[in-house]
């Protein structure tokens, strides 16, 4: 069997059309590396993959032609048989009253072929929310300035921003991913390249809100704090050094004399976190001990073995492992307080949180889920109009065989972590639920290929978790979108992510308000694109060219786009062609969510992140020009109210104003 035949059996599309409409065929040597890194999926003669049933759909499945009836079947929840039966044909019909949940389907045919497969019983659709046409204030949390924070926006700043956004009429605040990064690599600061998607970034903790930190600590470090607050860019190294030192002081005081209620709450948090929280603590301790990637650690630490991790406990809790749990407890409770404040203010969405497409290959998730996450392959994207060289994001992603073997538990846990305090989440690069563009290590971004994923099963799990958490799901469906993809996710109640900058016809004209559907979040731009001010004056094009990056657009094309923007606004009887004019336009669309970028309200020119750069641009570091308590004066509140009038009117027409979710 040659490498191309092996690839086909693994679900690898060795030939594909990229985002520029050009055909690609992966080189044999790159394909060989790809094939070697992907585990073999379960194969079967009765079925070929997981079974998905929808509560409003057909509850029968068709077996493969190799099945020999009669077929005996059982549906199991753990060791318990939920229901069972037999079929005299290759069609198996299940009862319609099976509860929504995840099961195992056990099959045996007349030829004594025995197989067991995941069975997912899903709701008809994901959660759809209890709000009319609303809007969110989108912000990069790290960029917030305040007199109290330590040089980086924190959860107390977020709470104050929630209060301000509520005054402006917003129904929520949207944030960059809050995933935990690497404590010892503070300059590796992209929120989309996390250590783990299961836990929170400790740098967002407001230390002065931690009861165990003595006030003297702030006084002793006043000069350092003043310097950090004045920096134009986030000094991650300086902030991390100070915050981790403060967390150690707080932890030591907590251990020495814990207040009873807080001690009980901490233990409740640890119990709920269970083995995963304990393993995360072990991983952090081991990484600091060995200071190299986990696959180079001594045995038995190279795998997330519970017995090995338990040996770190000793006769009593290892304080270093407990410290990791303490930090996560503080972060969790401060984020929960933000959610609760949004609920008190009647925000129908509250927090809108982002979920990264992958993780660092040497991080906790890749260590903890070595079967389901492929560390030898990097998620990326083929060449397209914005990135003509293609992209290699250096992130490890899920693989189909590993997810199936683990009954999709890693994917489910990731969703639960993201949804626990969110009224809505955005799944970054949701295209990866159908197929992931993977690049083998040692090869360039053009040397990747698409690998198919268990799309139907993943959509079903998204719907399950969305209903359980009462959390709306938006899929970032940008890039090279497969035919029919948006219809498939829409059929499961997952909303689209529509960026006005891209919503244009073949002649460059912006599409009208009727083009935007209701089940969508609309916005003018994203964190990977120019700000409105930068786009308007073309400074983003100049910046990219200065770094040797093809911007994919000429100055003339941008000038034409600017004219086309004015044209569509005028056609909608909007006189302004500034950012408020854009908001007026987007406010009139049917789309139920509109994201308003705080950067654009403050007329920031610099781009948040320039994809494809590492050191050439201060990605994920720029702080906002105004203090949090100055936003009321810096933003034209009347213009914002006028621009979003259609949204506010729609909410009032619903008859109940703001309705908490």
Secondary structure as a PSIPRED ss2 file (coil, helix, strand):
# PSIPRED VFORMAT (PSIPRED V4.0)

   1 X C   1.000  0.000  0.000
   2 X C   1.000  0.000  0.000
   3 X H   0.000  1.000  0.000
   4 X H   0.000  1.000  0.000
   5 X H   0.000  1.000  0.000
   6 X H   0.000  1.000  0.000
   7 X H   0.000  1.000  0.000
   8 X H   0.000  1.000  0.000
   9 X H   0.000  1.000  0.000
  10 X C   1.000  0.000  0.000
  11 X C   1.000  0.000  0.000
  12 X E   0.000  0.000  1.000
  13 X E   0.000  0.000  1.000
  14 X C   1.000  0.000  0.000
  15 X E   0.000  0.000  1.000
  16 X E   0.000  0.000  1.000
  17 X E   0.000  0.000  1.000
  18 X C   1.000  0.000  0.000
  19 X C   1.000  0.000  0.000
  20 X C   1.000  0.000  0.000
  21 X C   1.000  0.000  0.000
  22 X C   1.000  0.000  0.000
  23 X E   0.000  0.000  1.000
  24 X E   0.000  0.000  1.000
  25 X E   0.000  0.000  1.000
  26 X C   1.000  0.000  0.000
  27 X C   1.000  0.000  0.000
  28 X H   0.000  1.000  0.000
  29 X H   0.000  1.000  0.000
  30 X H   0.000  1.000  0.000
  31 X H   0.000  1.000  0.000
  32 X H   0.000  1.000  0.000
  33 X H   0.000  1.000  0.000
  34 X H   0.000  1.000  0.000
  35 X H   0.000  1.000  0.000
  36 X H   0.000  1.000  0.000
  37 X H   0.000  1.000  0.000
  38 X C   1.000  0.000  0.000
  39 X C   1.000  0.000  0.000
  40 X C   1.000  0.000  0.000
  41 X C   1.000  0.000  0.000
  42 X C   1.000  0.000  0.000
  43 X C   1.000  0.000  0.000
  44 X C   1.000  0.000  0.000
  45 X C   1.000  0.000  0.000
  46 X C   1.000  0.000  0.000
  47 X C   1.000  0.000  0.000
  48 X C   1.000  0.000  0.000
  49 X C   1.000  0.000  0.000
  50 X C   1.000  0.000  0.000
  51 X E   0.000  0.000  1.000
  52 X E   0.000  0.000  1.000
  53 X E   0.000  0.000  1.000
  54 X E   0.000  0.000  1.000
  55 X C   1.000  0.000  0.000
  56 X C   1.000  0.000  0.000
  57 X C   1.000  0.000  0.000
  58 X C   1.000  0.000  0.000
  59 X C   1.000  0.000  0.000
  60 X E   0.000  0.000  1.000
  61 X E   0.000  0.000  1.000
  62 X E   0.000  0.000  1.000
  63 X C   1.000  0.000  0.000
  64 X C   1.000  0.000  0.000
  65 X C   1.000  0.000  0.000
  66 X C   1.000  0.000  0.000
  67 X C   1.000  0.000  0.000
  68 X C   1.000  0.000  0.000
  69 X C   1.000  0.000  0.000
  70 X C   1.000  0.000  0.000
  71 X E   0.000  0.000  1.000
  72 X E   0.000  0.000  1.000
  73 X E   0.000  0.000  1.000
  74 X E   0.000  0.000  1.000
  75 X E   0.000  0.000  1.000
  76 X E   0.000  0.000  1.000
  77 X E   0.000  0.000  1.000
  78 X C   1.000  0.000  0.000
  79 X C   1.000  0.000  0.000
  80 X E   0.000  0.000  1.000
  81 X E   0.000  0.000  1.000
  82 X E   0.000  0.000  1.000
  83 X E   0.000  0.000  1.000
  84 X E   0.000  0.000  1.000
  85 X E   0.000  0.000  1.000
  86 X E   0.000  0.000  1.000
  87 X E   0.000  0.000  1.000
  88 X C   1.000  0.000  0.000
  89 X C   1.000  0.000  0.000
  90 X C   1.000  0.000  0.000
  91 X E   0.000  0.000  1.000
  92 X E   0.000  0.000  1.000
  93 X E   0.000  0.000  1.000
  94 X C   1.000  0.000  0.000
  95 X C   1.000  0.000  0.000
  96 X C   1.000  0.000  0.000
  97 X C   1.000  0.000  0.000
  98 X C   1.000  0.000  0.000
  99 X C   1.000  0.000  0.000
 100 X C   1.000  0.000  0.000
 101 X E   0.000  0.000  1.000
 102 X E   0.000  0.000  1.000
 103 X E   0.000  0.000  1.000
 104 X E   0.000  0.000  1.000
 105 X E   0.000  0.000  1.000
 106 X E   0.000  0.000  1.000
 107 X E   0.000  0.000  1.000
 108 X E   0.000  0.000  1.000
 109 X C   1.000  0.000  0.000
 110 X C   1.000  0.000  0.000
 111 X C   1.000  0.000  0.000
 112 X C   1.000  0.000  0.000
 113 X C   1.000  0.000  0.000
 114 X E   0.000  0.000  1.000
 115 X E   0.000  0.000  1.000
 116 X E   0.000  0.000  1.000
 117 X E   0.000  0.000  1.000
 118 X E   0.000  0.000  1.000
 119 X E   0.000  0.000  1.000
 120 X E   0.000  0.000  1.000
 121 X E   0.000  0.000  1.000
 122 X E   0.000  0.000  1.000
 123 X C   1.000  0.000  0.000
 124 X C   1.000  0.000  0.000
 125 X C   1.000  0.000  0.000
 126 X C   1.000  0.000  0.000
 127 X C   1.000  0.000  0.000
 128 X C   1.000  0.000  0.000
 129 X C   1.000  0.000  0.000
 130 X C   1.000  0.000  0.000
 131 X C   1.000  0.000  0.000
 132 X C   1.000  0.000  0.000
 133 X C   1.000  0.000  0.000
 134 X E   0.000  0.000  1.000
 135 X E   0.000  0.000  1.000
 136 X E   0.000  0.000  1.000
 137 X E   0.000  0.000  1.000
 138 X E   0.000  0.000  1.000
 139 X E   0.000  0.000  1.000
 140 X C   1.000  0.000  0.000
 141 X H   0.000  1.000  0.000
 142 X H   0.000  1.000  0.000
 143 X H   0.000  1.000  0.000
 144 X C   1.000  0.000  0.000
 145 X E   0.000  0.000  1.000
 146 X C   1.000  0.000  0.000
 147 X C   1.000  0.000  0.000
 148 X C   1.000  0.000  0.000
 149 X C   1.000  0.000  0.000
 150 X C   1.000  0.000  0.000
 151 X C   1.000  0.000  0.000
 152 X C   1.000  0.000  0.000
 153 X C   1.000  0.000  0.000
 154 X C   1.000  0.000  0.000
 155 X H   0.000  1.000  0.000
 156 X H   0.000  1.000  0.000
 157 X H   0.000  1.000  0.000
 158 X H   0.000  1.000  0.000
 159 X H   0.000  1.000  0.000
 160 X H   0.000  1.000  0.000
 161 X H   0.000  1.000  0.000
 162 X H   0.000  1.000  0.000
 163 X H   0.000  1.000  0.000
 164 X H   0.000  1.000  0.000
 165 X H   0.000  1.000  0.000
 166 X H   0.000  1.000  0.000
 167 X H   0.000  1.000  0.000
 168 X H   0.000  1.000  0.000
 169 X C   1.000  0.000  0.000
 170 X C   1.000  0.000  0.000
 171 X C   1.000  0.000  0.000
 172 X E   0.000  0.000  1.000
 173 X E   0.000  0.000  1.000
 174 X E   0.000  0.000  1.000
 175 X E   0.000  0.000  1.000
 176 X C   1.000  0.000  0.000
 177 X C   1.000  0.000  0.000
 178 X C   1.000  0.000  0.000
 179 X E   0.000  0.000  1.000
 180 X E   0.000  0.000  1.000
 181 X C   1.000  0.000  0.000
 182 X C   1.000  0.000  0.000
 183 X C   1.000  0.000  0.000
 184 X C   1.000  0.000  0.000
 185 X C   1.000  0.000  0.000
 186 X C   1.000  0.000  0.000
 187 X C   1.000  0.000  0.000
 188 X C   1.000  0.000  0.000
 189 X C   1.000  0.000  0.000
 190 X C   1.000  0.000  0.000
 191 X C   1.000  0.000  0.000
 192 X C   1.000  0.000  0.000
 193 X C   1.000  0.000  0.000
 194 X E   0.000  0.000  1.000
 195 X C   1.000  0.000  0.000
 196 X E   0.000  0.000  1.000
 197 X E   0.000  0.000  1.000
 198 X E   0.000  0.000  1.000
 199 X E   0.000  0.000  1.000
 200 X E   0.000  0.000  1.000
 201 X C   1.000  0.000  0.000
 202 X H   0.000  1.000  0.000
 203 X H   0.000  1.000  0.000
 204 X H   0.000  1.000  0.000
 205 X C   1.000  0.000  0.000
 206 X C   1.000  0.000  0.000
 207 X H   0.000  1.000  0.000
 208 X H   0.000  1.000  0.000
 209 X H   0.000  1.000  0.000
 210 X C   1.000  0.000  0.000
 211 X C   1.000  0.000  0.000
 212 X C   1.000  0.000  0.000
 213 X C   1.000  0.000  0.000
 214 X C   1.000  0.000  0.000
 215 X H   0.000  1.000  0.000
 216 X H   0.000  1.000  0.000
 217 X H   0.000  1.000  0.000
 218 X H   0.000  1.000  0.000
 219 X H   0.000  1.000  0.000
 220 X H   0.000  1.000  0.000
 221 X C   1.000  0.000  0.000
 222 X H   0.000  1.000  0.000
 223 X H   0.000  1.000  0.000
 224 X H   0.000  1.000  0.000
 225 X H   0.000  1.000  0.000
 226 X H   0.000  1.000  0.000
 227 X H   0.000  1.000  0.000
 228 X H   0.000  1.000  0.000
 229 X H   0.000  1.000  0.000
 230 X H   0.000  1.000  0.000
 231 X C   1.000  0.000  0.000
 232 X C   1.000  0.000  0.000
 233 X E   0.000  0.000  1.000
 234 X C   1.000  0.000  0.000
 235 X C   1.000  0.000  0.000
 236 X H   0.000  1.000  0.000
 237 X H   0.000  1.000  0.000
 238 X H   0.000  1.000  0.000
 239 X H   0.000  1.000  0.000
 240 X H   0.000  1.000  0.000
 241 X H   0.000  1.000  0.000
 242 X H   0.000  1.000  0.000
 243 X H   0.000  1.000  0.000
 244 X H   0.000  1.000  0.000
 245 X H   0.000  1.000  0.000
 246 X H   0.000  1.000  0.000
 247 X H   0.000  1.000  0.000
 248 X H   0.000  1.000  0.000
 249 X H   0.000  1.000  0.000
 250 X H   0.000  1.000  0.000
 251 X H   0.000  1.000  0.000
 252 X H   0.000  1.000  0.000
 253 X H   0.000  1.000  0.000
 254 X H   0.000  1.000  0.000
 255 X H   0.000  1.000  0.000
 256 X H   0.000  1.000  0.000
 257 X C   1.000  0.000  0.000
 258 X C   1.000  0.000  0.000
 259 X C   1.000  0.000  0.000
 260 X H   0.000  1.000  0.000
 261 X H   0.000  1.000  0.000
 262 X H   0.000  1.000  0.000
 263 X H   0.000  1.000  0.000
 264 X H   0.000  1.000  0.000
 265 X H   0.000  1.000  0.000
 266 X H   0.000  1.000  0.000
 267 X H   0.000  1.000  0.000
 268 X H   0.000  1.000  0.000
 269 X H   0.000  1.000  0.000
 270 X H   0.000  1.000  0.000
 271 X H   0.000  1.000  0.000
 272 X H   0.000  1.000  0.000
 273 X H   0.000  1.000  0.000
 274 X H   0.000  1.000  0.000
 275 X H   0.000  1.000  0.000
 276 X H   0.000  1.000  0.000
 277 X H   0.000  1.000  0.000
 278 X H   0.000  1.000  0.000
 279 X H   0.000  1.000  0.000
 280 X H   0.000  1.000  0.000
 281 X H   0.000  1.000  0.000
 282 X H   0.000  1.000  0.000
 283 X H   0.000  1.000  0.000
 284 X H   0.000  1.000  0.000
 285 X H   0.000  1.000  0.000
 286 X H   0.000  1.000  0.000
 287 X H   0.000  1.000  0.000
 288 X H   0.000  1.000  0.000
 289 X H   0.000  1.000  0.000
 290 X H   0.000  1.000  0.000
 291 X C   1.000  0.000  0.000
 292 X C   1.000  0.000  0.000
 293 X C   1.000  0.000  0.000
 294 X H   0.000  1.000  0.000
 295 X H   0.000  1.000  0.000
 296 X H   0.000  1.000  0.000
 297 X C   1.000  0.000  0.000
 298 X C   1.000  0.000  0.000
 299 X C   1.000  0.000  0.000
 300 X C   1.000  0.000  0.000
 301 X C   1.000  0.000  0.000
 302 X C   1.000  0.000  0.000
 303 X C   1.000  0.000  0.000
 304 X C   1.000  0.000  0.000
 305 X C   1.000  0.000  0.000
 306 X H   0.000  1.000  0.000
 307 X H   0.000  1.000  0.000
 308 X H   0.000  1.000  0.000
 309 X H   0.000  1.000  0.000
 310 X H   0.000  1.000  0.000
 311 X H   0.000  1.000  0.000
 312 X C   1.000  0.000  0.000
 313 X C   1.000  0.000  0.000
 314 X C   1.000  0.000  0.000
 315 X C   1.000  0.000  0.000
 316 X C   1.000  0.000  0.000
 317 X C   1.000  0.000  0.000
 318 X C   1.000  0.000  0.000
 319 X H   0.000  1.000  0.000
 320 X H   0.000  1.000  0.000
 321 X H   0.000  1.000  0.000
 322 X H   0.000  1.000  0.000
 323 X H   0.000  1.000  0.000
 324 X H   0.000  1.000  0.000
 325 X H   0.000  1.000  0.000
 326 X H   0.000  1.000  0.000
 327 X H   0.000  1.000  0.000
 328 X H   0.000  1.000  0.000
 329 X H   0.000  1.000  0.000
 330 X H   0.000  1.000  0.000
 331 X H   0.000  1.000  0.000
 332 X H   0.000  1.000  0.000
 333 X H   0.000  1.000  0.000
 334 X H   0.000  1.000  0.000
 335 X H   0.000  1.000  0.000
 336 X H   0.000  1.000  0.000
 337 X H   0.000  1.000  0.000
 338 X H   0.000  1.000  0.000
 339 X H   0.000  1.000  0.000
 340 X H   0.000  1.000  0.000
 341 X H   0.000  1.000  0.000
 342 X H   0.000  1.000  0.000
 343 X H   0.000  1.000  0.000
 344 X H   0.000  1.000  0.000
 345 X C   1.000  0.000  0.000
 346 X C   1.000  0.000  0.000
 347 X C   1.000  0.000  0.000
 348 X C   1.000  0.000  0.000
 349 X C   1.000  0.000  0.000
 350 X E   0.000  0.000  1.000
 351 X E   0.000  0.000  1.000
 352 X E   0.000  0.000  1.000
 353 X E   0.000  0.000  1.000
 354 X E   0.000  0.000  1.000
 355 X E   0.000  0.000  1.000
 356 X C   1.000  0.000  0.000
 357 X C   1.000  0.000  0.000
 358 X C   1.000  0.000  0.000
 359 X E   0.000  0.000  1.000
 360 X E   0.000  0.000  1.000
 361 X C   1.000  0.000  0.000
 362 X C   1.000  0.000  0.000
 363 X C   1.000  0.000  0.000
 364 X H   0.000  1.000  0.000
 365 X H   0.000  1.000  0.000
 366 X H   0.000  1.000  0.000
 367 X H   0.000  1.000  0.000
 368 X H   0.000  1.000  0.000
 369 X C   1.000  0.000  0.000
 370 X C   1.000  0.000  0.000
 371 X C   1.000  0.000  0.000
 372 X C   1.000  0.000  0.000
 373 X E   0.000  0.000  1.000
 374 X E   0.000  0.000  1.000
 375 X E   0.000  0.000  1.000
 376 X E   0.000  0.000  1.000
 377 X E   0.000  0.000  1.000
 378 X E   0.000  0.000  1.000
 379 X E   0.000  0.000  1.000
 380 X E   0.000  0.000  1.000
 381 X E   0.000  0.000  1.000
 382 X C   1.000  0.000  0.000
 383 X C   1.000  0.000  0.000
 384 X C   1.000  0.000  0.000
 385 X C   1.000  0.000  0.000
 386 X C   1.000  0.000  0.000
 387 X C   1.000  0.000  0.000
 388 X C   1.000  0.000  0.000
 389 X C   1.000  0.000  0.000
 390 X C   1.000  0.000  0.000
 391 X E   0.000  0.000  1.000
 392 X E   0.000  0.000  1.000
 393 X E   0.000  0.000  1.000
 394 X E   0.000  0.000  1.000
 395 X E   0.000  0.000  1.000
 396 X E   0.000  0.000  1.000
 397 X E   0.000  0.000  1.000
 398 X E   0.000  0.000  1.000
 399 X C   1.000  0.000  0.000
 400 X H   0.000  1.000  0.000
 401 X H   0.000  1.000  0.000
 402 X H   0.000  1.000  0.000
 403 X H   0.000  1.000  0.000
 404 X H   0.000  1.000  0.000
 405 X H   0.000  1.000  0.000
 406 X C   1.000  0.000  0.000
 407 X C   1.000  0.000  0.000
 408 X C   1.000  0.000  0.000
 409 X H   0.000  1.000  0.000
 410 X H   0.000  1.000  0.000
 411 X H   0.000  1.000  0.000
 412 X H   0.000  1.000  0.000
 413 X H   0.000  1.000  0.000
 414 X H   0.000  1.000  0.000
 415 X H   0.000  1.000  0.000
 416 X H   0.000  1.000  0.000
 417 X H   0.000  1.000  0.000
 418 X H   0.000  1.000  0.000
 419 X H   0.000  1.000  0.000
 420 X C   1.000  0.000  0.000
 421 X C   1.000  0.000  0.000
 422 X C   1.000  0.000  0.000
 423 X C   1.000  0.000  0.000
 424 X E   0.000  0.000  1.000
 425 X E   0.000  0.000  1.000
 426 X E   0.000  0.000  1.000
 427 X E   0.000  0.000  1.000
 428 X C   1.000  0.000  0.000
 429 X C   1.000  0.000  0.000
 430 X H   0.000  1.000  0.000
 431 X H   0.000  1.000  0.000
 432 X H   0.000  1.000  0.000
 433 X H   0.000  1.000  0.000
 434 X C   1.000  0.000  0.000
 435 X E   0.000  0.000  1.000
 436 X E   0.000  0.000  1.000
 437 X E   0.000  0.000  1.000
 438 X E   0.000  0.000  1.000
 439 X E   0.000  0.000  1.000
 440 X E   0.000  0.000  1.000
 441 X C   1.000  0.000  0.000
 442 X C   1.000  0.000  0.000
 443 X C   1.000  0.000  0.000
 444 X C   1.000  0.000  0.000
 445 X H   0.000  1.000  0.000
 446 X H   0.000  1.000  0.000
 447 X H   0.000  1.000  0.000
 448 X C   1.000  0.000  0.000
 449 X E   0.000  0.000  1.000
 450 X E   0.000  0.000  1.000
 451 X E   0.000  0.000  1.000
 452 X E   0.000  0.000  1.000
 453 X C   1.000  0.000  0.000
 454 X C   1.000  0.000  0.000
 455 X H   0.000  1.000  0.000
 456 X H   0.000  1.000  0.000
 457 X H   0.000  1.000  0.000
 458 X H   0.000  1.000  0.000
 459 X H   0.000  1.000  0.000
 460 X H   0.000  1.000  0.000
 461 X H   0.000  1.000  0.000
 462 X H   0.000  1.000  0.000
 463 X H   0.000  1.000  0.000
 464 X H   0.000  1.000  0.000
 465 X H   0.000  1.000  0.000
 466 X H   0.000  1.000  0.000
 467 X H   0.000  1.000  0.000
 468 X H   0.000  1.000  0.000
 469 X H   0.000  1.000  0.000
 470 X C   1.000  0.000  0.000
 471 X C   1.000  0.000  0.000
 472 X E   0.000  0.000  1.000
 473 X E   0.000  0.000  1.000
 474 X E   0.000  0.000  1.000
 475 X E   0.000  0.000  1.000
 476 X C   1.000  0.000  0.000
 477 X C   1.000  0.000  0.000
 478 X C   1.000  0.000  0.000
 479 X C   1.000  0.000  0.000
 480 X C   1.000  0.000  0.000
 481 X C   1.000  0.000  0.000
 482 X C   1.000  0.000  0.000
 483 X C   1.000  0.000  0.000
 484 X C   1.000  0.000  0.000
 485 X H   0.000  1.000  0.000
 486 X H   0.000  1.000  0.000
 487 X H   0.000  1.000  0.000
 488 X H   0.000  1.000  0.000
 489 X H   0.000  1.000  0.000
 490 X H   0.000  1.000  0.000
 491 X H   0.000  1.000  0.000
 492 X C   1.000  0.000  0.000
 493 X C   1.000  0.000  0.000
 494 X C   1.000  0.000  0.000
 495 X E   0.000  0.000  1.000
 496 X E   0.000  0.000  1.000
 497 X E   0.000  0.000  1.000
 498 X E   0.000  0.000  1.000
 499 X E   0.000  0.000  1.000
 500 X H   0.000  1.000  0.000
 501 X H   0.000  1.000  0.000
 502 X H   0.000  1.000  0.000
 503 X C   1.000  0.000  0.000
 504 X E   0.000  0.000  1.000
 505 X C   1.000  0.000  0.000
 506 X C   1.000  0.000  0.000
 507 X C   1.000  0.000  0.000
 508 X C   1.000  0.000  0.000
 509 X C   1.000  0.000  0.000
 510 X E   0.000  0.000  1.000
 511 X C   1.000  0.000  0.000
 512 X C   1.000  0.000  0.000
 513 X H   0.000  1.000  0.000
 514 X H   0.000  1.000  0.000
 515 X H   0.000  1.000  0.000
 516 X C   1.000  0.000  0.000
 517 X C   1.000  0.000  0.000
 518 X C   1.000  0.000  0.000
 519 X C   1.000  0.000  0.000
 520 X E   0.000  0.000  1.000
 521 X E   0.000  0.000  1.000
 522 X E   0.000  0.000  1.000
 523 X E   0.000  0.000  1.000
 524 X C   1.000  0.000  0.000
 525 X C   1.000  0.000  0.000
 526 X C   1.000  0.000  0.000
 527 X C   1.000  0.000  0.000
 528 X C   1.000  0.000  0.000
 529 X C   1.000  0.000  0.000
 530 X C   1.000  0.000  0.000
 531 X C   1.000  0.000  0.000
 532 X H   0.000  1.000  0.000
 533 X H   0.000  1.000  0.000
 534 X H   0.000  1.000  0.000
 535 X H   0.000  1.000  0.000
 536 X H   0.000  1.000  0.000
 537 X H   0.000  1.000  0.000
 538 X C   1.000  0.000  0.000
 539 X H   0.000  1.000  0.000
 540 X H   0.000  1.000  0.000
 541 X H   0.000  1.000  0.000
 542 X H   0.000  1.000  0.000
 543 X H   0.000  1.000  0.000
 544 X H   0.000  1.000  0.000
 545 X H   0.000  1.000  0.000
 546 X H   0.000  1.000  0.000
 547 X C   1.000  0.000  0.000
 548 X C   1.000  0.000  0.000
 549 X C   1.000  0.000  0.000
 550 X C   1.000  0.000  0.000
 551 X C   1.000  0.000  0.000
 552 X C   1.000  0.000  0.000
 553 X C   1.000  0.000  0.000
 554 X C   1.000  0.000  0.000
 555 X H   0.000  1.000  0.000
 556 X H   0.000  1.000  0.000
 557 X H   0.000  1.000  0.000
 558 X H   0.000  1.000  0.000
 559 X H   0.000  1.000  0.000
 560 X H   0.000  1.000  0.000
 561 X H   0.000  1.000  0.000
 562 X H   0.000  1.000  0.000
 563 X H   0.000  1.000  0.000
 564 X H   0.000  1.000  0.000
 565 X H   0.000  1.000  0.000
 566 X H   0.000  1.000  0.000
 567 X H   0.000  1.000  0.000
 568 X H   0.000  1.000  0.000
 569 X H   0.000  1.000  0.000
 570 X H   0.000  1.000  0.000
 571 X H   0.000  1.000  0.000
 572 X C   1.000  0.000  0.000
 573 X C   1.000  0.000  0.000
 574 X C   1.000  0.000  0.000
 575 X C   1.000  0.000  0.000
 576 X C   1.000  0.000  0.000
 577 X C   1.000  0.000  0.000
 578 X C   1.000  0.000  0.000
 579 X H   0.000  1.000  0.000
 580 X H   0.000  1.000  0.000
 581 X H   0.000  1.000  0.000
 582 X H   0.000  1.000  0.000
 583 X H   0.000  1.000  0.000
 584 X H   0.000  1.000  0.000
 585 X H   0.000  1.000  0.000
 586 X H   0.000  1.000  0.000
 587 X H   0.000  1.000  0.000
 588 X C   1.000  0.000  0.000
 589 X C   1.000  0.000  0.000
 590 X C   1.000  0.000  0.000
 591 X C   1.000  0.000  0.000
 592 X C   1.000  0.000  0.000
 593 X E   0.000  0.000  1.000
 594 X E   0.000  0.000  1.000
 595 X E   0.000  0.000  1.000
 596 X E   0.000  0.000  1.000
 597 X E   0.000  0.000  1.000
 598 X H   0.000  1.000  0.000
 599 X H   0.000  1.000  0.000
 600 X H   0.000  1.000  0.000
 601 X H   0.000  1.000  0.000
 602 X C   1.000  0.000  0.000
 603 X C   1.000  0.000  0.000
 604 X C   1.000  0.000  0.000
 605 X C   1.000  0.000  0.000
 606 X C   1.000  0.000  0.000
 607 X C   1.000  0.000  0.000
 608 X C   1.000  0.000  0.000
 609 X C   1.000  0.000  0.000
 610 X C   1.000  0.000  0.000
 611 X C   1.000  0.000  0.000
 612 X C   1.000  0.000  0.000
 613 X C   1.000  0.000  0.000
 614 X C   1.000  0.000  0.000
 615 X C   1.000  0.000  0.000
 616 X C   1.000  0.000  0.000
 617 X C   1.000  0.000  0.000
 618 X C   1.000  0.000  0.000
 619 X C   1.000  0.000  0.000
 620 X C   1.000  0.000  0.000
 621 X C   1.000  0.000  0.000
 622 X E   0.000  0.000  1.000
 623 X C   1.000  0.000  0.000
 624 X C   1.000  0.000  0.000
 625 X C   1.000  0.000  0.000
 626 X C   1.000  0.000  0.000
 627 X E   0.000  0.000  1.000
 628 X H   0.000  1.000  0.000
 629 X H   0.000  1.000  0.000
 630 X H   0.000  1.000  0.000
 631 X H   0.000  1.000  0.000
 632 X H   0.000  1.000  0.000
 633 X H   0.000  1.000  0.000
 634 X H   0.000  1.000  0.000
 635 X C   1.000  0.000  0.000
 636 X C   1.000  0.000  0.000
 637 X H   0.000  1.000  0.000
 638 X H   0.000  1.000  0.000
 639 X H   0.000  1.000  0.000
 640 X H   0.000  1.000  0.000
 641 X H   0.000  1.000  0.000
 642 X H   0.000  1.000  0.000
 643 X H   0.000  1.000  0.000
 644 X C   1.000  0.000  0.000
 645 X H   0.000  1.000  0.000
 646 X H   0.000  1.000  0.000
 647 X H   0.000  1.000  0.000
 648 X H   0.000  1.000  0.000
 649 X H   0.000  1.000  0.000
 650 X H   0.000  1.000  0.000
 651 X H   0.000  1.000  0.000
 652 X H   0.000  1.000  0.000
 653 X H   0.000  1.000  0.000
 654 X C   1.000  0.000  0.000
 655 X C   1.000  0.000  0.000
 656 X C   1.000  0.000  0.000
 657 X C   1.000  0.000  0.000
 658 X C   1.000  0.000  0.000
 659 X C   1.000  0.000  0.000
 660 X C   1.000  0.000  0.000
 661 X C   1.000  0.000  0.000
